[in-house]
Amino acid sequence: YRLNESGNINVPPGATDLFCNGLCFKETHVMLDCVEKLLSNFNFYNKATVKDIRKALNSGCSYTSQRRMATGVGDGEAYLTPHLIPQ
């Protein structure tokens, strides 16, 4: 599962544990580190910043009530849609 240029990570609901506890989660953060260092003001197509994506990942992979919850706001803010929720 990979973060795309739109700012989405399409993780199926049944794969949340695999994504969050595996290398994909770690690799996504490494990739975000690279983007942040090279392009400090980078926005994905959905207007999400690197900070927004990190927040969504950490919430979606937490062991709180936020786990599996995608967050999304629109128009100038960020669609934080790691799609970690059952649909």
Secondary structure, DSSP 4 states (H G I P E B T S, - for coil): ----TTSB----GGGHHHHHHSHHHHHHHHHHHHHHHH-TT-B-TTS-BHHHHHHHHHHHTSSSTTTT--EE--SSS-EEB---S--
